[in-house]
């Protein structure tokens, strides 16, 4: 394994990597450095790394903290299938994906960045993903009263022909 990748994946006693800490501290500049040091195909190894404390990946933290620049940069830098796989990783505590986090927090710009360029199949898979409580990202947006996120997700589901099924399940 590349020494740079190994160093970025090393966890402290709380189970966080340096990338987790930099993001939690609002130091987005770390991603410019990583982009220049690590090949795009190796980024997945770093970004899939879960904190052993709560199972959060860097994408979970970026979604929770409305770091749209992280998603925008990674969507253009890393291979598309790796970006999509990172959106599907569930955390250890509640089985939430980054899409669940952003939806619940009402971060429309993050949800749009994550979902805006996905194919119908990718949208169906990501928006149908349920957490441990059985909630989809749409359910999470509804639960938190994030009407603008609800409207956006419903418009996507309508486009891919899944809205009727989601609405029927909720009744």
Secondary structure, 3 states (H helix, E strand, C coil): CCHHHHHHHCCCCCCCCHHHHHHHCCCCHHHHHHHHHCCHHHHHHHHCCCCCCCCCCHHHHHHHCCCHHHHHHHHHHCCHHHHHHHHHCCCCCCCCCHHHHHHHHCCHHHHHHHHCCCCHHHHHHHHHCCCCCCCCHHHHHHHHCCHHHHHHHHHHHHHCCCHHHHHHHHC
